[in-house]
Amino acid sequence: MVLLNPKAYKDRNYPDARSKEIMLKTIEWFENKGLAAIKEDYHNKTFTNDFAEFVKEERIFETLFLPKGYGEDPKQHYSTYKMFEFSEICGFYSSSYWYMYHVSTLGLDPVFLGDNEEAKHRAAAKLKENPLCAFGLSEREHGADIYSSEMTLYPKNDGTYSAQGSKYYIGNGNEAGIVTVFGKMVDTNDYVFFVVDSAHEKYECVQNVIACDQMYVSEFKLHDYPITDAEILSRGQKAWDDMLNTINICKFNIGTASIGLCTHSLYESLNHAAKRNIFGKYVTEFPHIKQLFFDAYIRTVAMKLFGLRATDYMRAASPQDRRYLLFNPLMKMKVAIQGEIVHELIWDVLAAKGFEKDQFFEHASVQIKGMPKLEGTKHVNMALMAKLIPNYMFNPKDYPKVQRQNGAENDDFLFNQGPTKGYGKIQFHDYMPIFESLDLPNVTLFMKQIELYKQLLMDSGADLMSQMANFDFLYALGEIFCVIPYAQLIVESAKMEGIEDDILDSIFDVFVRDMSRYALDLAMKPSSTERQQKLCKEMVMKPVVNQERCERVINDHIYALVDAYTMTP
């Protein structure tokens, strides 16, 4: 089974014994804590100190975060596959715990991307006493406008520096031992990355800027904080590249959290619906409930399949193969938005039950909404991916086949990504043979929709560039595009995981409907041309209906999950 089930997790194939140990111990910790205690801490907005203590005691962040050559374990390695698994487990139990993990990896990565070798070894040692890290990037007045950072380093006569300024919306900023801070040099205006400690007397944690969760999302200020060359991680263009490359690595976590949240909510809703009898029937017998569960399950499986395959491309990346720079923002944006859709479907099953305070779903429904808003809005990520449309759609390149990357190798390239240039020149392997390898009715329809989309792009000519200057139009055009690489990687992953044709055709049942909806949205945009409207309307198709297939999926795959997992009370 591709979906996470903590009660059967020991049966997974692990690349190394230490990975298995930390995953199973983390599941055990959450199950021993129990749902009631997790919900009590959530409602009381209790900071996740107990999880931090567990992580420290088991030295989990050392195992997960440190690249080869650092730390005490001679087999130490950094693995995106390992990060995927741990991130999904944390999300499965609550994004409050996931967030502590996520912002810690954000905070630590600029150290290992940087030039300061001494700082890397100090950071590895620091994790033993305080595993929490923070990423000091955004500022209150500038938000996502990272070009306008006002955090400043002032040179002093003795060769040291004084840091002054503030950062806003910084997770773990209340207790992090390692806080990497992005700013500028006052004399040259060059970018600079340096590291501080939240326990220092010149560091002021001003406030928690949110009030609806256990997470501590801080505003902090540095008051003439003393900095030496030992604390400076990188300067100039390198500092800028390290900042963007940190986000490239870590925003991948967002999709995995969404997968975990959706999977747990799916189990809970199935268990509830299968036992609730109204109007003389169990809820699971109603046709509209079957359709809701069908869509929720299929979308969740698709999210997981995409995530597994996108992990492969992250791990296989090199200077000659940067395809991950499309699949990574898809993981952050597309998967996170799918998570919102899944939760709305499940909520229509649970109805008022979804508000009850003792349900996992009650807080997951709030947390799932936050995922698409983290590490760049969906519009920012779409604008990034739109640059790749021409090469992806029309200019393929041959690459060696990427196998499943779940071994114990170190992901060397992620910490040596180099300059963040040439994004629009990245090429991809041809997607059509992937789809043509399947003889399934809804895949055939999907390929027809792709051809119409290609025709729209070709026929639009010079108009398209001016139209895409409008974010509203660009986003609608990009929504159609994103389904194609999303579907491509899902097919690749499904073959590796041995997914049945019934499930694959059902996934494309959903995709045909999604492409139709996105095409209709694009046709309705004020700037769309008559030719674009015509092609969009031709893209609106009804999936091939196969009631027997649907019933098999519902009975053999979805309803078979009833009572497969219930969290320890």
VOPALO-455732 format. One record per residue (C-alpha): residue number from 1; residue in three letters; y, x, z. Coordinates in steps of 0.02 Angstrom, whole numbers. Each point is the difference from the previous one (the first is absolute). Layout:
<sites>
(site NUM,"Ala",(Y,X,Z))
...
</sites>
This chain:
<sites>
(site 1,"Met",(0,0,0))
(site 2,"Val",(167,72,-53))
(site 3,"Leu",(104,-86,137))
(site 4,"Leu",(16,82,170))
(site 5,"Asn",(-113,-71,135))
(site 6,"Pro",(21,99,163))
(site 7,"Lys",(-167,-66,64))
(site 8,"Ala",(-91,83,-145))
(site 9,"Tyr",(111,153,-23))
(site 10,"Lys",(-126,126,66))
(site 11,"Asp",(-102,-25,-158))
(site 12,"Arg",(134,76,-114))
(site 13,"Asn",(-27,166,-87))
(site 14,"Tyr",(116,128,78))
(site 15,"Pro",(46,168,-77))
(site 16,"Asp",(-8,89,169))
(site 17,"Ala",(-52,-33,180))
(site 18,"Arg",(177,13,70))
(site 19,"Ser",(64,-136,-117))
(site 20,"Lys",(-139,-116,55))
(site 21,"Glu",(37,39,182))
(site 22,"Ile",(185,-43,-4))
(site 23,"Met",(-25,-160,-102))
(site 24,"Leu",(-136,-67,114))
(site 25,"Lys",(94,50,158))
(site 26,"Thr",(157,-87,-63))
(site 27,"Ile",(-96,-160,-36))
(site 28,"Glu",(-82,11,171))
(site 29,"Trp",(171,22,83))
(site 30,"Phe",(71,-155,-83))
(site 31,"Glu",(-155,-105,33))
(site 32,"Asn",(-1,54,183))
(site 33,"Lys",(183,-46,16))
(site 34,"Gly",(-40,-171,-72))
(site 35,"Leu",(100,-131,-93))
(site 36,"Ala",(75,-80,156))
(site 37,"Ala",(74,166,60))
(site 38,"Ile",(66,42,-173))
(site 39,"Lys",(85,-170,-10))
(site 40,"Glu",(71,16,176))
(site 41,"Asp",(77,169,-42))
(site 42,"Tyr",(68,-71,-162))
(site 43,"His",(84,-147,84))
(site 44,"Asn",(68,111,139))
(site 45,"Lys",(62,126,-130))
(site 46,"Thr",(-90,139,91))
(site 47,"Phe",(18,168,-87))
(site 48,"Thr",(-169,65,-55))
(site 49,"Asn",(-9,141,128))
(site 50,"Asp",(-182,-34,38))
(site 51,"Phe",(-45,32,-182))
(site 52,"Ala",(103,159,2))
(site 53,"Glu",(-96,60,152))
(site 54,"Phe",(-165,-38,-85))
(site 55,"Val",(55,93,-157))
(site 56,"Lys",(55,148,107))
(site 57,"Glu",(-161,5,102))
(site 58,"Glu",(-110,-7,-156))
(site 59,"Arg",(118,115,-99))
(site 60,"Ile",(-8,-121,-145))
(site 61,"Phe",(166,41,-82))
(site 62,"Glu",(-46,183,-3))
(site 63,"Thr",(-157,-44,-98))
(site 64,"Leu",(91,-118,-118))
(site 65,"Phe",(167,85,-31))
(site 66,"Leu",(-28,187,-4))
(site 67,"Pro",(-40,87,-166))
(site 68,"Lys",(-129,136,-16))
(site 69,"Gly",(47,158,94))
(site 70,"Tyr",(84,-84,147))
(site 71,"Gly",(-71,-60,164))
(site 72,"Glu",(-152,64,92))
(site 73,"Asp",(-140,-80,-102))
(site 74,"Pro",(-61,123,-133))
(site 75,"Lys",(-50,-151,-106))
(site 76,"Gln",(172,-79,14))
(site 77,"His",(62,-82,-160))
(site 78,"Tyr",(124,-133,-55))
(site 79,"Ser",(-83,-143,-94))
(site 80,"Thr",(86,-154,-72))
(site 81,"Tyr",(-169,-87,8))
(site 82,"Lys",(-8,31,188))
(site 83,"Met",(180,-60,18))
(site 84,"Phe",(-42,-157,-99))
(site 85,"Glu",(-143,-42,117))
(site 86,"Phe",(98,28,160))
(site 87,"Ser",(153,-93,-63))
(site 88,"Glu",(-105,-151,-50))
(site 89,"Ile",(-84,-3,172))
(site 90,"Cys",(168,4,89))
(site 91,"Gly",(68,-137,-112))
(site 92,"Phe",(-156,-104,30))
(site 93,"Tyr",(43,-11,185))
(site 94,"Ser",(190,-8,-9))
(site 95,"Ser",(137,84,-99))
(site 96,"Ser",(82,47,166))
(site 97,"Tyr",(-132,135,21))
(site 98,"Trp",(1,39,-184))
(site 99,"Tyr",(189,27,6))
(site 100,"Met",(-15,132,136))
(site 101,"Tyr",(-125,91,-111))
(site 102,"His",(99,-25,-161))
(site 103,"Val",(168,65,61))
(site 104,"Ser",(-88,147,83))
(site 105,"Thr",(-71,59,-165))
(site 106,"Leu",(170,-27,-81))
(site 107,"Gly",(78,106,136))
(site 108,"Leu",(-124,143,-11))
(site 109,"Asp",(-16,20,-188))
(site 110,"Pro",(171,81,-30))
(site 111,"Val",(-58,141,113))
(site 112,"Phe",(-153,36,-107))
(site 113,"Leu",(94,-25,-162))
(site 114,"Gly",(134,121,58))
(site 115,"Asp",(21,189,-10))
(site 116,"Asn",(-7,40,186))
(site 117,"Glu",(-174,65,40))
(site 118,"Glu",(40,28,184))
(site 119,"Ala",(57,-182,16))
(site 120,"Lys",(-166,-59,-72))
(site 121,"His",(-102,89,134))
(site 122,"Arg",(119,-59,137))
(site 123,"Ala",(-18,-179,-62))
(site 124,"Ala",(-190,12,1))
(site 125,"Ala",(9,58,182))
(site 126,"Lys",(128,-135,45))
(site 127,"Leu",(-119,-139,-54))
(site 128,"Lys",(-112,45,146))
(site 129,"Glu",(132,-45,129))
(site 130,"Asn",(86,-140,-96))
(site 131,"Pro",(-80,-72,-158))
(site 132,"Leu",(149,-111,-44))
(site 133,"Cys",(117,53,-141))
(site 134,"Ala",(152,-80,-81))
(site 135,"Phe",(86,11,-170))
(site 136,"Gly",(190,8,16))
(site 137,"Leu",(59,-54,-172))
(site 138,"Ser",(93,-166,-9))
(site 139,"Glu",(172,-31,74))
(site 140,"Arg",(84,-159,59))
(site 141,"Glu",(143,1,-126))
(site 142,"His",(-100,58,-150))
(site 143,"Gly",(-174,-78,13))
(site 144,"Ala",(-101,49,-153))
(site 145,"Asp",(146,101,-71))
(site 146,"Ile",(-73,166,53))
(site 147,"Tyr",(124,96,-109))
(site 148,"Ser",(136,-43,126))
(site 149,"Ser",(-77,75,157))
(site 150,"Glu",(132,43,131))
(site 151,"Met",(-114,95,119))
(site 152,"Thr",(78,174,1))
(site 153,"Leu",(-44,178,48))
(site 154,"Tyr",(149,107,53))
(site 155,"Pro",(-22,191,-8))
(site 156,"Lys",(51,98,157))
(site 157,"Asn",(60,179,16))
(site 158,"Asp",(-165,60,75))
(site 159,"Gly",(-103,-54,-151))
(site 160,"Thr",(-61,-162,78))
(site 161,"Tyr",(52,-178,-39))
(site 162,"Ser",(57,-159,85))
(site 163,"Ala",(-67,-168,-59))
(site 164,"Gln",(109,-153,10))
(site 165,"Gly",(-27,-176,-62))
(site 166,"Ser",(-110,-152,18))
(site 167,"Lys",(-152,-77,-79))
(site 168,"Tyr",(-49,-183,-4))
(site 169,"Tyr",(-163,-96,-18))
(site 170,"Ile",(-108,147,53))
(site 171,"Gly",(-173,-43,64))
(site 172,"Asn",(-63,92,156))
(site 173,"Gly",(175,68,27))
(site 174,"Asn",(-13,-41,185))
(site 175,"Glu",(-145,118,40))
(site 176,"Ala",(-39,112,-149))
(site 177,"Gly",(-26,183,38))
(site 178,"Ile",(30,45,-181))
(site 179,"Val",(148,-84,-85))
(site 180,"Thr",(35,65,-175))
(site 181,"Val",(181,-31,-48))
(site 182,"Phe",(77,-5,-174))
(site 183,"Gly",(182,49,-15))
(site 184,"Lys",(127,114,-84))
(site 185,"Met",(80,169,34))
(site 186,"Val",(185,-22,37))
(site 187,"Asp",(55,156,-94))
(site 188,"Thr",(-102,-17,-160))
(site 189,"Asn",(-46,-186,0))
(site 190,"Asp",(-180,55,-36))
(site 191,"Tyr",(-139,-111,64))
(site 192,"Val",(-98,63,149))
(site 193,"Phe",(-154,-52,98))
(site 194,"Phe",(-14,53,181))
(site 195,"Val",(-103,-49,151))
(site 196,"Val",(54,-61,174))
(site 197,"Asp",(-84,-69,156))
(site 198,"Ser",(43,-172,72))
(site 199,"Ala",(-17,73,177))
(site 200,"His",(146,121,-27))
(site 201,"Glu",(158,-32,102))
(site 202,"Lys",(106,1,-159))
(site 203,"Tyr",(-106,-138,-77))
(site 204,"Glu",(53,-177,43))
(site 205,"Cys",(-113,-148,-36))
(site 206,"Val",(130,-137,-14))
(site 207,"Gln",(-104,-157,-22))
(site 208,"Asn",(-149,-88,-75))
(site 209,"Val",(77,-88,-150))
(site 210,"Ile",(-135,-134,-12))
(site 211,"Ala",(-51,-128,130))
(site 212,"Cys",(-148,-93,-72))
(site 213,"Asp",(-146,120,22))
(site 214,"Gln",(-76,142,101))
(site 215,"Met",(67,132,-118))
(site 216,"Tyr",(145,111,53))
(site 217,"Val",(114,19,-151))
(site 218,"Ser",(138,107,68))
(site 219,"Glu",(179,45,-27))
(site 220,"Phe",(27,177,61))
(site 221,"Lys",(145,122,7))
(site 222,"Leu",(9,190,6))
(site 223,"His",(143,67,105))
(site 224,"Asp",(26,183,-47))
(site 225,"Tyr",(-188,22,0))
(site 226,"Pro",(-37,188,-12))
(site 227,"Ile",(-95,52,-156))
(site 228,"Thr",(-61,173,-50))
(site 229,"Asp",(-85,59,-159))
(site 230,"Ala",(-164,-29,90))
(site 231,"Glu",(33,-189,-5))
(site 232,"Ile",(56,-6,-182))
(site 233,"Leu",(-141,-57,-114))
(site 234,"Ser",(79,4,-173))
(site 235,"Arg",(170,6,-85))
(site 236,"Gly",(86,-54,-160))
(site 237,"Gln",(-103,-76,-141))
(site 238,"Lys",(-160,42,96))
(site 239,"Ala",(57,-109,146))
(site 240,"Trp",(37,-143,-120))
(site 241,"Asp",(-169,19,-84))
(site 242,"Asp",(-90,9,168))
(site 243,"Met",(83,-162,54))
(site 244,"Leu",(-56,-94,-156))
(site 245,"Asn",(-172,79,2))
(site 246,"Thr",(-24,-51,182))
(site 247,"Ile",(34,-180,-52))
(site 248,"Asn",(-119,22,-148))
(site 249,"Ile",(-140,48,119))
(site 250,"Cys",(32,-124,138))
(site 251,"Lys",(51,-163,-83))
(site 252,"Phe",(-182,-11,-54))
(site 253,"Asn",(-39,-52,180))
(site 254,"Ile",(93,-164,-21))
(site 255,"Gly",(-128,-75,-118))
(site 256,"Thr",(-144,46,115))
(site 257,"Ala",(84,-86,147))
(site 258,"Ser",(17,-158,-105))
(site 259,"Ile",(-184,8,-47))
(site 260,"Gly",(-49,14,184))
(site 261,"Leu",(111,-145,55))
(site 262,"Cys",(-64,-113,-139))
(site 263,"Thr",(-183,41,33))
(site 264,"His",(11,-42,186))
(site 265,"Ser",(96,-161,-36))
(site 266,"Leu",(-130,-49,-129))
(site 267,"Tyr",(-143,18,125))
(site 268,"Glu",(94,-100,131))
(site 269,"Ser",(44,-142,-119))
(site 270,"Leu",(-178,-13,-66))
(site 271,"Asn",(-71,-8,175))
(site 272,"His",(123,-138,46))
(site 273,"Ala",(-18,-105,-157))
(site 274,"Ala",(-191,6,-1))
(site 275,"Lys",(-8,-77,174))
(site 276,"Arg",(139,-129,-14))
(site 277,"Asn",(-55,-176,-49))
(site 278,"Ile",(132,-125,-55))
(site 279,"Phe",(-16,-163,-96))
(site 280,"Gly",(-188,18,12))
(site 281,"Lys",(-7,169,-88))
(site 282,"Tyr",(12,182,47))
(site 283,"Val",(162,75,-62))
(site 284,"Thr",(-95,122,-111))
(site 285,"Glu",(-70,-147,-100))
(site 286,"Phe",(168,-59,-68))
(site 287,"Pro",(31,53,-182))
(site 288,"His",(179,58,31))
(site 289,"Ile",(-59,108,147))
(site 290,"Lys",(-132,78,-110))
(site 291,"Gln",(135,46,-126))
(site 292,"Leu",(112,72,135))
(site 293,"Phe",(-140,107,68))
(site 294,"Phe",(-53,49,-176))
(site 295,"Asp",(173,67,-41))
(site 296,"Ala",(26,82,170))
(site 297,"Tyr",(-168,89,-4))
(site 298,"Ile",(12,55,-181))
(site 299,"Arg",(175,68,24))
(site 300,"Thr",(-51,94,157))
(site 301,"Val",(-151,78,-86))
(site 302,"Ala",(112,50,-146))
(site 303,"Met",(124,81,121))
(site 304,"Lys",(-140,103,78))
(site 305,"Leu",(-76,51,-166))
(site 306,"Phe",(169,57,-65))
(site 307,"Gly",(35,97,159))
(site 308,"Leu",(-165,93,-8))
(site 309,"Arg",(30,53,-180))
(site 310,"Ala",(183,44,26))
(site 311,"Thr",(-60,114,140))
(site 312,"Asp",(-105,94,-128))
(site 313,"Tyr",(152,34,-108))
(site 314,"Met",(102,55,150))
(site 315,"Arg",(-134,127,45))
(site 316,"Ala",(-30,59,-179))
(site 317,"Ala",(185,27,-36))
(site 318,"Ser",(62,166,-69))
(site 319,"Pro",(152,66,-95))
(site 320,"Gln",(-90,-56,-159))
(site 321,"Asp",(-52,-171,68))
(site 322,"Arg",(135,-100,88))
(site 323,"Arg",(-67,-173,-37))
(site 324,"Tyr",(4,-32,187))
(site 325,"Leu",(188,-23,-15))
(site 326,"Leu",(-34,-170,-80))
(site 327,"Phe",(-150,-51,103))
(site 328,"Asn",(83,49,164))
(site 329,"Pro",(152,-118,-14))
(site 330,"Leu",(-121,-133,-62))
(site 331,"Met",(-97,23,162))
(site 332,"Lys",(161,-15,100))
(site 333,"Met",(78,-147,-95))
(site 334,"Lys",(-132,-98,-95))
(site 335,"Val",(-133,5,136))
(site 336,"Ala",(126,-41,136))
(site 337,"Ile",(65,-152,-97))
(site 338,"Gln",(-178,-56,-33))
(site 339,"Gly",(-22,6,188))
(site 340,"Glu",(142,-124,22))
(site 341,"Ile",(-80,-115,-129))
(site 342,"Val",(-170,10,86))
(site 343,"His",(76,-43,168))
(site 344,"Glu",(89,-153,-71))
(site 345,"Leu",(-164,-61,-73))
(site 346,"Ile",(-88,23,167))
(site 347,"Trp",(142,-87,91))
(site 348,"Asp",(-26,-154,-109))
(site 349,"Val",(-179,-2,68))
(site 350,"Leu",(48,28,182))
(site 351,"Ala",(157,-109,-7))
(site 352,"Ala",(69,-24,177))
(site 353,"Lys",(-142,105,71))
(site 354,"Gly",(86,150,-74))
(site 355,"Phe",(142,-15,125))
(site 356,"Glu",(-111,6,155))
(site 357,"Lys",(39,149,112))
(site 358,"Asp",(-180,52,31))
(site 359,"Gln",(-42,17,-185))
(site 360,"Phe",(2,168,-90))
(site 361,"Phe",(80,-90,-148))
(site 362,"Glu",(155,-49,101))
(site 363,"His",(69,177,10))
(site 364,"Ala",(-80,62,-161))
(site 365,"Ser",(97,-133,-97))
(site 366,"Val",(162,79,63))
(site 367,"Gln",(-55,180,-25))
(site 368,"Ile",(-64,-25,-178))
(site 369,"Lys",(176,-50,-53))
(site 370,"Gly",(69,169,47))
(site 371,"Met",(-113,106,-109))
(site 372,"Pro",(88,-20,-169))
(site 373,"Lys",(166,40,84))
(site 374,"Leu",(-50,172,65))
(site 375,"Glu",(24,169,-88))
(site 376,"Gly",(107,-71,-139))
(site 377,"Thr",(21,-182,-48))
(site 378,"Lys",(-108,-79,-133))
(site 379,"His",(149,12,-120))
(site 380,"Val",(20,188,30))
(site 381,"Asn",(-185,30,-30))
(site 382,"Met",(1,-112,-154))
(site 383,"Ala",(147,94,-74))
(site 384,"Leu",(-99,160,26))
(site 385,"Met",(-157,-66,-83))
(site 386,"Ala",(97,-75,-146))
(site 387,"Lys",(36,177,-59))
(site 388,"Leu",(-186,20,-32))
(site 389,"Ile",(-24,-156,-108))
(site 390,"Pro",(23,87,-171))
(site 391,"Asn",(-125,141,32))
(site 392,"Tyr",(-126,-111,88))
(site 393,"Met",(1,-135,-132))
(site 394,"Phe",(17,104,-160))
(site 395,"Asn",(-29,185,28))
(site 396,"Pro",(-169,35,85))
(site 397,"Lys",(-71,172,35))
(site 398,"Asp",(-178,61,23))
(site 399,"Tyr",(-46,53,177))
(site 400,"Pro",(-166,49,77))
(site 401,"Lys",(-77,-148,91))
(site 402,"Val",(47,-8,183))
(site 403,"Gln",(-153,-30,108))
(site 404,"Arg",(1,-81,172))
(site 405,"Gln",(98,121,111))
(site 406,"Asn",(-74,-34,172))
(site 407,"Gly",(-57,176,44))
(site 408,"Ala",(64,119,133))
(site 409,"Glu",(115,101,-113))
(site 410,"Asn",(181,37,44))
(site 411,"Asp",(132,-92,-103))
(site 412,"Asp",(89,161,-46))
(site 413,"Phe",(118,-69,-131))
(site 414,"Leu",(82,-133,109))
(site 415,"Phe",(83,136,102))
(site 416,"Asn",(47,99,-156))
(site 417,"Gln",(66,-138,-114))
(site 418,"Gly",(148,104,-57))
(site 419,"Pro",(163,-66,-74))
(site 420,"Thr",(21,-188,-17))
(site 421,"Lys",(44,8,-185))
(site 422,"Gly",(-73,-58,-164))
(site 423,"Tyr",(-58,-168,69))
(site 424,"Gly",(24,-93,-162))
(site 425,"Lys",(-106,127,-95))
(site 426,"Ile",(-160,-35,97))
(site 427,"Gln",(-143,-59,-111))
(site 428,"Phe",(-154,-104,40))
(site 429,"His",(-175,-23,-67))
(site 430,"Asp",(-28,-143,-120))
(site 431,"Tyr",(-24,-163,94))
(site 432,"Met",(-74,-106,-140))
(site 433,"Pro",(-174,81,-3))
(site 434,"Ile",(-13,-40,186))
(site 435,"Phe",(24,-185,-34))
(site 436,"Glu",(-102,2,-161))
(site 437,"Ser",(-150,64,99))
(site 438,"Leu",(-14,-172,80))
(site 439,"Asp",(-72,-150,-92))
(site 440,"Leu",(77,-133,111))
(site 441,"Pro",(97,-153,-60))
(site 442,"Asn",(153,22,110))
(site 443,"Val",(13,185,-40))
(site 444,"Thr",(6,-50,-185))
(site 445,"Leu",(145,-118,37))
(site 446,"Phe",(87,134,101))
(site 447,"Met",(-9,123,-145))
(site 448,"Lys",(83,-131,-113))
(site 449,"Gln",(141,-13,127))
(site 450,"Ile",(19,189,-3))
(site 451,"Glu",(16,1,-189))
(site 452,"Leu",(136,-132,9))
(site 453,"Tyr",(92,101,132))
(site 454,"Lys",(-9,155,-110))
(site 455,"Gln",(69,-103,-144))
(site 456,"Leu",(143,-59,110))
(site 457,"Leu",(43,179,46))
(site 458,"Met",(-5,57,-182))
(site 459,"Asp",(99,-148,-68))
(site 460,"Ser",(137,10,131))
(site 461,"Gly",(70,163,-68))
(site 462,"Ala",(171,56,60))
(site 463,"Asp",(27,-166,90))
(site 464,"Leu",(-128,49,131))
(site 465,"Met",(99,149,66))
(site 466,"Ser",(155,-105,34))
(site 467,"Gln",(-106,-141,72))
(site 468,"Met",(-87,120,120))
(site 469,"Ala",(168,52,72))
(site 470,"Asn",(-9,-169,88))
(site 471,"Phe",(-119,18,149))
(site 472,"Asp",(-49,-182,-11))
(site 473,"Phe",(-62,18,-178))
(site 474,"Leu",(-77,171,33))
(site 475,"Tyr",(-100,-66,146))
(site 476,"Ala",(-69,-146,-101))
(site 477,"Leu",(-48,116,-143))
(site 478,"Gly",(-78,121,123))
(site 479,"Glu",(-103,-135,86))
(site 480,"Ile",(-97,-26,-160))
(site 481,"Phe",(-21,187,-26))
(site 482,"Cys",(-63,33,177))
(site 483,"Val",(-149,-116,-19))
(site 484,"Ile",(-70,111,-138))
(site 485,"Pro",(-22,167,93))
(site 486,"Tyr",(-45,-100,155))
(site 487,"Ala",(-141,-84,-95))
(site 488,"Gln",(-52,162,-84))
(site 489,"Leu",(-32,92,163))
(site 490,"Ile",(-89,-151,73))
(site 491,"Val",(-124,2,-145))
(site 492,"Glu",(-28,188,22))
(site 493,"Ser",(-27,-25,186))
(site 494,"Ala",(-113,-151,-22))
(site 495,"Lys",(-119,100,-108))
(site 496,"Met",(-12,134,134))
(site 497,"Glu",(-27,-127,138))
(site 498,"Gly",(-128,-103,-96))
(site 499,"Ile",(104,-160,2))
(site 500,"Glu",(-86,-148,-83))
(site 501,"Asp",(65,-78,-161))
(site 502,"Asp",(31,-165,91))
(site 503,"Ile",(128,87,110))
(site 504,"Leu",(79,97,-144))
(site 505,"Asp",(19,-152,-110))
(site 506,"Ser",(74,-92,149))
(site 507,"Ile",(126,141,25))
(site 508,"Phe",(54,-20,-181))
(site 509,"Asp",(7,-188,23))
(site 510,"Val",(138,38,126))
(site 511,"Phe",(82,131,-112))
(site 512,"Val",(10,-117,-150))
(site 513,"Arg",(90,-126,110))
(site 514,"Asp",(115,134,70))
(site 515,"Met",(45,66,-172))
(site 516,"Ser",(37,-178,-56))
(site 517,"Arg",(114,-30,147))
(site 518,"Tyr",(93,165,-21))
(site 519,"Ala",(20,-31,-188))
(site 520,"Leu",(75,-171,31))
(site 521,"Asp",(120,76,126))
(site 522,"Leu",(56,131,-127))
(site 523,"Ala",(25,-133,-134))
(site 524,"Met",(117,-95,116))
(site 525,"Lys",(115,149,33))
(site 526,"Pro",(178,-31,-64))
(site 527,"Ser",(-2,154,-113))
(site 528,"Ser",(-172,-27,-79))
(site 529,"Thr",(7,-17,-189))
(site 530,"Glu",(-82,-136,-103))
(site 531,"Arg",(-132,122,-61))
(site 532,"Gln",(-38,55,178))
(site 533,"Gln",(-12,-180,56))
(site 534,"Lys",(-122,-40,-139))
(site 535,"Leu",(-115,146,43))
(site 536,"Cys",(10,-38,185))
(site 537,"Lys",(-52,-180,-30))
(site 538,"Glu",(-148,61,-103))
(site 539,"Met",(-51,106,150))
(site 540,"Val",(-19,-157,106))
(site 541,"Met",(-188,-30,0))
(site 542,"Lys",(-124,-95,103))
(site 543,"Pro",(-146,103,67))
(site 544,"Val",(-174,-40,-62))
(site 545,"Val",(-68,-123,126))
(site 546,"Asn",(-178,30,58))
(site 547,"Gln",(-41,-115,144))
(site 548,"Glu",(-171,75,29))
(site 549,"Arg",(77,173,17))
(site 550,"Cys",(129,-64,122))
(site 551,"Glu",(-132,-85,108))
(site 552,"Arg",(-105,158,3))
(site 553,"Val",(149,104,56))
(site 554,"Ile",(48,-127,133))
(site 555,"Asn",(-175,-23,71))
(site 556,"Asp",(-77,173,-25))
(site 557,"His",(151,109,37))
(site 558,"Ile",(137,-95,92))
(site 559,"Tyr",(-89,-125,112))
(site 560,"Ala",(-132,132,34))
(site 561,"Leu",(137,86,103))
(site 562,"Val",(7,-141,128))
(site 563,"Asp",(-37,79,170))
(site 564,"Ala",(-22,171,-82))
(site 565,"Tyr",(142,63,110))
(site 566,"Thr",(87,-66,155))
(site 567,"Met",(108,114,103))
(site 568,"Thr",(-49,34,180))
(site 569,"Pro",(100,-125,105))
</sites>
